[in-house]
Amino acid sequence: ENSSSSFTLTPGTGDTDNALFTIEGDELQLADPLDYETGDEYSIRVKGTDSGGLSIEKILTVYASDINEAPFPPVLSNNSIPENGKKIAVVGKFTTSDPERDRVSLTMAEDDDTLDNESFYLKGTTLYSNTVFDHDTQPELLIRVIAADPDGLTTSQDFEILITNVNEPPTALT
């Protein structure tokens, strides 16, 4: 005689994380991806029923393993700088982190036709201007910063840098 069993997630003691899983046939599957940084151990309660209607319930522990993830996108503390200022001036400071708490390094992306990275430079986590800006000719610039973990996983983020207008004295009429 061919006997088959069915499995279901069932309520009761130990069902804390049942909502995170589903059972398809005889396979336990994730309802949504797990985040190891949120938790690495999950408790479910499973009921197995044979073809004769006999059943047993068991509390199972599911363990999540960690995978290396790219750093979170960097955040810039200030994204504006006044026009006609010093050539080298602090624009703002970047903060970033990594899901595994790895050390994150920041670099400016390679310049292309859409970026104005050549007008700035990074020293550690501080963004500096590399030129004197004029709001009237270029009121905003676009830069891209890359955050990298020690394993080479990266996240890039674009930032719009606003050049603020400064009240300038009138020029003499000739």
Summary of the structure (lengths in Angstrom):
residues: 174
radius of gyration: 28.0
end to end distance: 108.2
largest distance: 108.2
contacts: 444
relative contact order: 0.17
helix: 3%
strand: 42%
